[in-house]
């Protein structure tokens, strides 16, 4: 039993939890030992009136598909006496099965970084040639380019830290020899953050292709039409979403 816990903030349904708290580890054992431990916790008053949340964490591994799964089951005890239950499952593919796939992934990452550096140099030259300098920030596509570059470097930093966290986890597995709980919350959190950044990069990069469609006459006519009717479309959109959201809330 411990009061210290190196955990990341967890967002529950009722409120958010910053970490810490008392920990009881259920290690290897049969069902009778687990029931005995639960009975001991009940007799010692493990859960009392001051308890606000109960976390149940476990990790499973499927060697056939080389996939980890980190489970977090949360029971939130409300001041009213009710209980809110939620579960979160984070699948984690931490290792490359074959050396060829690892080499291809590293090569793709290097090519991606080369493109990002190229676009950084391109945007710096564009900013340097802008007269006046503030005119660069008046262009909408400049913000799209800067966002892609910033998110790409953030994704690279998260990817490198994720590799470091994985290597650190392997060292702990060798040191503890599977006799101590190895928590994967940090890896799951950084893995989710990396997926979010890559999703935004993909969305912005797809949106960037709209700029290339200006060369098409028909698409250019559509763009000019939308620009001409922009104010009317905004007014109609506000009224439409107000009515739609009112209908959804009523339903």
C-alpha positions as CSV (number, residue, x, y, z in Angstrom):
1,X,0.0,0.0,0.0
2,X,1.4,3.4,-1.0
3,X,0.3,7.0,-1.1
4,X,2.7,8.0,-3.9
5,X,1.8,7.4,-7.5
6,X,3.5,8.7,-10.6
7,X,0.4,9.1,-12.6
8,X,-0.8,11.5,-15.3
9,X,-4.1,13.5,-14.9
10,X,-7.1,11.4,-15.7
11,X,-10.3,12.9,-17.0
12,X,-13.4,11.2,-15.5
13,X,-17.0,11.7,-16.3
14,X,-17.8,13.7,-13.1
15,X,-14.4,15.4,-12.5
16,X,-10.7,15.2,-13.2
17,X,-8.1,13.5,-11.1
18,X,-4.5,14.7,-10.8
19,X,-2.9,11.5,-9.5
20,X,-1.8,10.2,-6.1
21,X,-3.8,8.2,-3.7
22,X,-3.5,4.8,-2.0
23,X,-2.5,1.8,-4.2
24,X,-3.0,-1.9,-3.6
25,X,-1.3,-4.2,-6.1
26,X,-2.9,-7.6,-7.0
27,X,0.0,-9.6,-8.2
28,X,0.0,-13.2,-9.4
29,X,-2.4,-15.5,-7.6
30,X,-5.5,-17.6,-7.9
31,X,-9.1,-16.5,-7.4
32,X,-9.1,-17.4,-3.7
33,X,-6.1,-15.2,-2.9
34,X,-7.8,-12.3,-4.8
35,X,-11.0,-12.8,-2.8
36,X,-9.0,-12.9,0.4
37,X,-7.2,-9.6,-0.4
38,X,-10.5,-8.0,-1.2
39,X,-12.0,-9.2,2.1
40,X,-8.9,-7.7,3.9
41,X,-9.4,-4.4,2.2
42,X,-13.1,-4.4,3.2
43,X,-12.3,-5.1,6.8
44,X,-9.6,-2.4,7.0
45,X,-12.0,0.2,5.6
46,X,-10.2,0.7,2.3
47,X,-13.3,2.5,0.9
48,X,-14.8,5.0,3.3
49,X,-16.9,8.2,3.1
50,X,-13.9,10.2,2.0
51,X,-13.2,8.1,-1.0
52,X,-13.9,9.9,-4.2
53,X,-12.7,7.5,-6.9
54,X,-11.6,4.0,-7.3
55,X,-9.3,3.0,-10.2
56,X,-8.8,-0.5,-11.4
57,X,-5.8,-0.8,-13.8
58,X,-4.5,-3.8,-15.7
59,X,-2.4,-4.6,-18.8
60,X,-2.8,-7.5,-21.2
61,X,-0.6,-8.6,-24.0
62,X,-1.5,-10.7,-27.1
63,X,1.7,-12.2,-28.5
64,X,0.0,-13.4,-31.7
65,X,-0.6,-9.8,-32.9
66,X,2.0,-8.1,-30.8
67,X,-0.6,-5.8,-29.1
68,X,-0.8,-4.5,-25.6
69,X,-4.0,-3.2,-24.0
70,X,-4.0,-0.9,-21.1
71,X,-7.4,-0.9,-19.2
72,X,-8.6,1.7,-16.8
73,X,-11.9,1.1,-15.0
74,X,-13.1,4.1,-12.9
75,X,-15.7,4.2,-10.2
76,X,-16.5,7.8,-9.2
77,X,-18.3,8.1,-5.9
78,X,-20.5,11.3,-5.9
79,X,-21.3,13.4,-2.9
80,X,-24.9,12.4,-3.4
81,X,-24.1,8.7,-2.8
82,X,-24.4,7.6,-6.4
83,X,-21.7,5.9,-8.4
84,X,-20.6,6.7,-12.0
85,X,-18.8,3.9,-13.8
86,X,-16.6,4.3,-16.9
87,X,-13.9,2.3,-18.7
88,X,-11.1,3.2,-21.0
89,X,-9.1,0.8,-23.2
90,X,-5.9,2.0,-24.8
91,X,-4.5,-0.5,-27.4
92,X,-0.7,-0.1,-27.8
93,X,1.4,-1.5,-30.6
94,X,4.8,-0.9,-29.0
95,X,7.2,-3.1,-31.0
96,X,7.7,-3.8,-34.7
97,X,7.3,-7.5,-35.5
98,X,9.8,-7.6,-38.3
99,X,13.0,-5.7,-39.0
100,X,11.8,-4.7,-42.5
101,X,8.8,-2.9,-41.1
102,X,10.9,-1.0,-38.6
103,X,13.3,0.0,-41.4
104,X,10.4,1.2,-43.6
105,X,8.9,3.2,-40.7
106,X,12.3,4.9,-40.0
107,X,12.8,5.7,-43.6
108,X,9.3,7.2,-43.9
109,X,9.9,9.3,-40.8
110,X,13.2,10.6,-42.2
111,X,11.5,11.5,-45.5
112,X,8.7,13.3,-43.6
113,X,11.2,15.4,-41.6
114,X,13.1,16.3,-44.8
115,X,9.8,17.7,-46.3
116,X,9.1,19.6,-43.1
117,X,12.5,21.2,-43.1
118,X,12.1,22.1,-46.8
119,X,8.7,23.8,-46.1
120,X,10.2,25.6,-43.1
121,X,13.0,27.1,-45.3
122,X,10.3,27.9,-47.9
123,X,8.2,29.8,-45.3
124,X,11.2,31.6,-43.9
125,X,12.1,32.9,-47.4
126,X,8.5,33.9,-48.0
127,X,8.5,35.8,-44.7
128,X,11.9,37.4,-45.5
129,X,10.7,38.6,-48.9
130,X,7.4,40.0,-47.6
131,X,7.1,43.8,-47.7
132,X,6.0,44.9,-45.3
133,X,6.7,41.9,-43.0
134,X,3.2,42.0,-41.4
135,X,1.7,41.2,-44.8
136,X,2.9,37.6,-44.4
137,X,0.5,37.2,-41.5
138,X,-2.5,38.6,-43.5
139,X,-2.4,35.5,-45.7
140,X,-4.7,32.7,-44.4
141,X,-2.5,29.9,-45.9
142,X,0.5,31.1,-43.9
143,X,-1.3,30.1,-40.8
144,X,-2.0,26.7,-42.3
145,X,1.6,26.2,-43.2
146,X,2.9,27.3,-39.8
147,X,0.3,25.0,-38.0
148,X,1.4,22.0,-40.1
149,X,5.1,22.7,-39.3
150,X,4.5,23.2,-35.6
151,X,2.3,20.1,-35.2
152,X,4.8,18.1,-37.2
153,X,7.7,19.0,-34.9
154,X,5.5,18.4,-31.8
155,X,4.6,15.0,-33.2
156,X,8.3,14.2,-33.7
157,X,9.1,15.2,-30.1
158,X,6.2,13.0,-28.8
159,X,7.4,10.1,-31.0
160,X,10.9,10.3,-29.6
161,X,9.7,10.5,-26.0
162,X,7.4,7.5,-26.7
163,X,10.4,5.5,-27.9
164,X,12.3,6.6,-24.7
165,X,9.3,5.6,-22.5
166,X,9.1,2.2,-24.2
167,X,12.9,1.5,-23.7
168,X,12.5,2.5,-20.1
169,X,9.6,0.2,-19.6
170,X,11.6,-2.7,-21.1
171,X,14.4,-2.0,-18.6
172,X,11.9,-2.1,-15.7
173,X,10.6,-5.4,-17.0
174,X,14.1,-6.9,-17.0
175,X,14.9,-5.4,-13.6
176,X,11.7,-6.5,-11.8
177,X,11.3,-9.8,-13.7
178,X,7.5,-9.5,-13.8
179,X,7.2,-9.3,-10.0
180,X,6.2,-5.7,-9.9
181,X,3.4,-3.8,-11.6
182,X,4.5,-1.8,-14.7
183,X,2.1,1.0,-15.5
184,X,1.6,1.9,-19.1
185,X,-0.4,5.1,-18.4
186,X,2.4,7.4,-19.5
187,X,2.9,5.6,-22.8
188,X,-0.8,5.5,-23.4
189,X,-1.1,9.2,-22.8
190,X,1.7,10.2,-25.1
191,X,0.5,7.7,-27.7
192,X,-2.9,9.4,-27.7
193,X,-1.4,12.9,-27.9
194,X,0.7,11.7,-30.8
195,X,-2.3,10.4,-32.6
196,X,-4.2,13.7,-32.1
197,X,-1.3,15.8,-33.5
198,X,-0.9,13.5,-36.5
199,X,-4.7,13.7,-37.1
200,X,-4.5,17.5,-37.1
201,X,-1.5,17.4,-39.4
202,X,-3.4,15.1,-41.8
203,X,-6.5,17.3,-41.7
204,X,-4.6,20.5,-42.4
205,X,-2.5,18.9,-45.1
206,X,-5.7,17.7,-46.8
207,X,-7.2,21.1,-46.4
208,X,-4.1,22.6,-48.0
209,X,-4.9,20.8,-51.3
210,X,-7.8,23.2,-51.7
211,X,-5.2,25.8,-52.6
212,X,-4.0,23.7,-55.5
213,X,-7.6,23.3,-56.8
214,X,-7.6,27.0,-57.7
215,X,-6.0,26.1,-60.9
216,X,-9.2,24.4,-62.0
217,X,-11.7,26.7,-63.6
218,X,-14.8,25.1,-62.2
219,X,-13.5,24.9,-58.7
220,X,-12.4,28.6,-59.0
221,X,-15.9,29.6,-60.0
222,X,-17.2,27.7,-56.9
223,X,-14.7,29.5,-54.7
224,X,-15.6,32.9,-56.0
225,X,-19.3,32.1,-55.5
226,X,-18.8,31.1,-51.9
227,X,-16.8,34.2,-51.3
228,X,-19.5,36.4,-52.8
229,X,-22.2,34.7,-50.7
230,X,-20.1,34.4,-47.5
231,X,-22.1,36.9,-45.4
232,X,-25.4,35.3,-46.4
233,X,-24.1,31.8,-45.7
234,X,-22.9,32.8,-42.2
235,X,-26.3,34.4,-41.3
236,X,-28.1,31.3,-42.6
237,X,-25.7,29.0,-40.8
238,X,-26.2,30.7,-37.4
239,X,-30.0,30.4,-37.7
240,X,-29.8,26.9,-38.9
241,X,-27.5,25.6,-36.1
242,X,-29.6,27.4,-33.5
243,X,-32.7,25.6,-34.7
244,X,-30.9,22.3,-35.1
245,X,-29.3,22.5,-31.6
246,X,-32.6,23.4,-30.1
247,X,-34.2,20.3,-31.7
248,X,-31.4,18.1,-30.5
249,X,-31.6,19.4,-26.9
250,X,-35.4,18.9,-27.0
251,X,-35.1,15.4,-28.3
